[in-house]
Amino acid sequence: MSVAKVSEISATSPKSFEDALQTAIKRASKSLRNIRSAWVKEQTVRVSKGKITEYQVNVLVTFVLDE
C-alpha cells in the first residue's frame, strides 16, 4: 500500500495556460519525486490595456511518498 501527498503550486506564462502548466510540472519535478498526477484547480489571466499579458494556473500535484 502507498501513501500520497498533494501539494498546491502556481505557475505563470506569457504564452498560454498549457505553457504555464508545463512550467509548473517541470519545476515541481525538481523538488518532488514520484509525481503521479496533477489537477488544474484554477486558471486566471492578467490583463493590461485590454490584452492578456500573463496566464496563471494553480495546480494540485499528487505524489507518492517514499517508504
Secondary structure, DSSP 8 states (H G I E B T S, - for coil): ---EEEEEEEEEESS-HHHHHHHHHHHHHHH-SSEEEEEEEEEEEEEETTEEEEEEEEEEEEEE---
